[in-house]
Structures are given as structure tokens and as C-alpha cells.
Amino acid sequence: MRVLLLGATGNLGSRCLPALLAHHHSVTVIVRNVPKLRSMMSPALLEKVTAIVEGDVTSSTLLKKTLLEHDIEGIIDVAGNQVMPWNEPLLPKIASAVRDAAVEVGKQRGKPLRAWFTSGFGILEYPGTGYLIQDYMPYIAGNQHDATRAVVEAISTWDLKWSIYATAMMYAENGKQGPFELLDAPRPHGLLVSAGSPPGWEKTWLERVPLIGMFLSTLYIGLVVYRTRYEAVADFLAEDLERESEEWVGKKVGLKEESKKDA
């Protein structure tokens, strides 16, 4: 698949690039800082990248131009970070730009593009409660992710085949990562996956703490139980696009590293 990757210099995006190439995708990237990208990637890896476009991913005009010029079929949006409350939220702004560009291009072609967006763990359902996980978190912790969810869920899957990966804490497999290299082959992610609510859910004793139990449980689950490796998430996204499956289209998706309790 011809894929546009947004956020290639970030912690997850930098792992997505070698994963996408290992899964035989043709990859175009848009970054604000090309020298930074070149410093992070080996020359051999960069040689395999179809195109490097310098620009702002909040520009739907730039995104549309790139989608058309490189005949893009799929998008992975892992760009941006949460910003301080007094600043304009960046994550939903990027999602809106991707939506506007991708929907317009899809309508021109008569075929919707495929896209993965990143949001937060809180947009998933807290099993057995009828509420979202973010309902048990301070508003400031999840409002930007929820705004991203609202942007994406409003899109008809007839116009864009979207999915949202709802991330909890992620960590690097190698804490002293040097320049990223080409992978000889995909590195299977081995993750549990489910839509709507997190996979392999376990209740915790923290829920029974008076008044703040659900908040404490949510904090523990997000920081400890559902931590995933950047590398595993990158492989999952690249694998899904390679399969061209519609299993996760129109869904919020949670991932979990398999533990002994899940076996």
C-alpha cells in the first residue's frame, strides 16, 4: 500500500517507518524538520522512503497535495502531542486537516482512503460501567484526545475508512535507541486487540477505595496494565494496512501486551 506517515520524528512514528517498510509498504512522510528526520534514520532506511515532504501537517492543502501527488492509499497519523490548556489543541487540529484532505481526495477518486488516527486510552469504554475510561479521569487529562475522537467519529466510513488507536502509556524496547535501521522482516507484535473497550480487562482492588477508587484504578490500569511497546504498536498498524482488512474500520481500538494471565 502507498502510505502517508505523519509524525515520523516522534516516538511512535519513528518506529512506524521501519515497520511500514518491513511490511512492504511504499512510504511518504511529511515532517516539519527534515534534518531531524535524517539524523534519526540510517541512510539505508531513508533510501527506501518514497518521498520526504517538509511542511506543517495541520495544513489540509499540503496534505491534499501530497495525497494526490504520491497517489496515497492509506494514512497513519501519529503526529503531535498534547499541549498546555491555554494553547490551541494540536491533536484534533491535525485530525481535522487529515479528515478534510482525505475525504476530498477520496471523493475525487470515488474510493475512500484508509486511515489510522491516534487518540488516548480514555476514549475506550470502562467494561461493566456504561461509561468511558475518561469519565473517571480529570477532564484536563483527556479533553484533547476526546476532541480528536469527536473529529474522527463524525466522519462517515463511506468517505474515509478510519480507525482510532486508543493509546495508554507506551515505552521503547531499547532505551538507548540509535539511528533506526531497516528491518530484515516484520517483528510480530503479539498484542491482544479489541474494539470499543480494552482487551483482557481485569478488575482491580483499587475500585473499592471510597470516593477515589475508580480514578485510582484507571490511573493504575493506564500506566501499568496497558503499557505497550512503541515497536509493537508500529507493527500492528503496519500489519493492518498490509492485510487491507476492514476489521477495525469505524472503530476505537485498544491494544494490550499479552501477559501470563492472558495466556
N, C-alpha and C positions, 0 to 999 in steps of 0.2 A: 504494500500500500504506500502511496505517496503521502507522507505525514508532515504536518507543520507542528514543530515543537516550540512552545512558548515557555520561557523560564529556564533555558539551558545552562545558565550560570548559577542556578540555585542548588540547594542540597539535593532535592529530588530530581530536578530537571537534568542536572549533570550526570545522574545515574541513568536517566531515561535515554540519553543519547546513545551510549554504547549498547543498551538493551534493545533499542529500536533497530539498530544496525544488525545486531545478532539475530534478530527475528526477521531479517531480510526486508526491512522497510527502506524506502528512499526518503531521506530526511532533509527538510529545510528548517532552519532555525531563524527566529527573529530575536535579536538581543540589543540592548542599549549600548553595551560596552564590548566591542569585538576584541580588543586586546586582552581583556579579562578572559573571554572565552578561549582565546588561543593559548593563554598561559595555563589554563586548566586542562586542556586536552592534548594528547600526543599528536604529532604531525600525521602519523599513520591513521589515526581516528578521524582527524579533520579532513583528510583526503577523501574519505568515504561520504562526507556530508555533501548533499546535492547543492545547497546554496546557503550562504550566511547573509542575512539581511540585517542591516543596522537600523534601528528605529524604535519607536515607542509603541508598545503593544496595546495601549489604550486608544490608539488611532484605528478606527474601523476602516478608514480609507486605505491606510497602509496594509492592514490585514486583507482587505478585499483584493488589492493589487497583487499581493503575494500569493493568495489562493488561486487567482486566475493565471498569473504568470508561470506558476510551477504546477498547475493542474492538480492541486492538493485534493485528496480524498478524505483524509482524517486529520483531526486536530487533538493534540494533548496540551491543555492549558494548566500548567503548574507554575505560572508566573505570579510574582507579587507576594507581599507579606501583609500582615495586619499592621495598621498604623495607629498612632495615638488618637484618642477620641476627638480631639479638636481638628484633626486633619480629614480631608476627604477620603472616604474608604476606597482603597485601591482594588481590592479583590473583586467586588461587584462591578466596578468600573471596567476592569479588564474583561470580565464575563460578558458585560453588555456590548463591548466592542466586538468580541468574538461572535456573539449572537447576531449582531447586525450584519457583519460581513459574511458569515457563513450562511445565514438564511438567504441573503440576497443572491449569493453565488449559487446556492442550491436551487433556488427558483429559476435562475437563468439557465441552469443545466437541465432542469426538470428531474433532478435526483438529489435528495438531501445528502449532506456530508455527515460523517461520523465524528463525534467529539466527546472527549472526556474533560470534565471540569473538576477542580479540587475545591472541596469545602471542608468544614470541620465535623468532628465526631458527634457534636451536639445535635446535628440535624437528623440523626437516626432516632428511631423510637426506643424508649426505655421499656424493655419487654415487661408485659404484665401490668402496666400502669395506665396506658392510654395517653401518655404524654411523651414529648420528645426529651432526649437527654438534656438538651439545653434549658429546658424548663426548670431543671434543678441546679442550674449554674447562674452565676451573676450575669446580668444582661450584657455587661461590657465585654465579657469573655467570649460571647458567641454572636453578637449582633452583626459583625461584618461577614461571618460565614453564613448566617441566616439570610442576609441580604443577597449574597451570591446564590444561595438556594432559590430564593424568590425569583431572581432574574432567570435562572435556568429552567425552573419548573413551569414557568409561564410560556415556554417555547413548545409549540406543537411538534411531536416527533415526526409528523409528516414534513415539517420544514427543516428539522435538524435532528439527527439520531443522537441524542445526548445521553450521557450518564454522568453521575456525580460520585466521585470517590470521596467518602467522608472520613477524613484522616484523624486519628488520635496522635499521640506522640510518635515520632519516628527517630531512628538513630542510625548512625553509619556503621557498616560492617567493619570498616577499617578506620580507626580514629586518627590515623596518620596518613590519610589518603594523599598520594602524589598525583601527578597527571593521569587522567583517565586514559586507558588503553582500549584497543579493540578487544572484544571478547571472541574466543575461538568458537564458542557456541553459546546459546542461551543458558542462563543459570536458573533452573526451575525454582519458582517462588515458594511452592509448598504451603500456600496460605489457605486458610478457611475463608470462604466468601459467602455473603448473603445479602439480600436486598431488603431495605426497609428498616431492619434492626440488626445489631451486631451479631455475628455468628458465634456459636459456642458460649452463649451467655451464662454467667454464673452469678447467683445472688451472693452478697457479702454480708457479714455480720454488722458491718457499719450502718446498714439501712435501719437497724434497730436503735441507733443513738437518737435520743429525743431531740426534736426540732431541726437538727442539722444533719441527721443521718443520711438522707438521700443526697445531699450535697457532698458529704464526705465519701460516700460510696461512688458517686460519679467521678470525683477527683481521683480516687484510687484506681478505678477501672480505666479511666482515660490515660493516666500516667504510667500505669504498671501493666495491667492485663492486656490492653490492646496496643501496646507499643509494637511497631513493625519496623523492619529494616528498610531503609530507602531503596536498597538494591532489590528487595523482594517486591516492593510496590512497583518499581520501574518495570520489572519483568512481567508482572501481572498486566499492566497497561499495554505493554508492547505485545504480549501474547494475545490479549483480547483483540487488538486490532489485526493481528496476523490471522486469527481464526475467522474474522469478519462475522462473528456471531452477533445475534441481536438479543442474547440472553439478558443483558443488563441495560438495554435501551429504555430510556424513560424512567430509570430507577436510581435511587440513592443506594450506594453500595458500601458495605462495611467489610473490613478485612481483619484477620487475626492470625498471628503466628501460632501454629499448632503446638500445643503443649501435651504433656503426658496425660492430663485429664481429658483431652480431646480425642486421644487415640482410642 
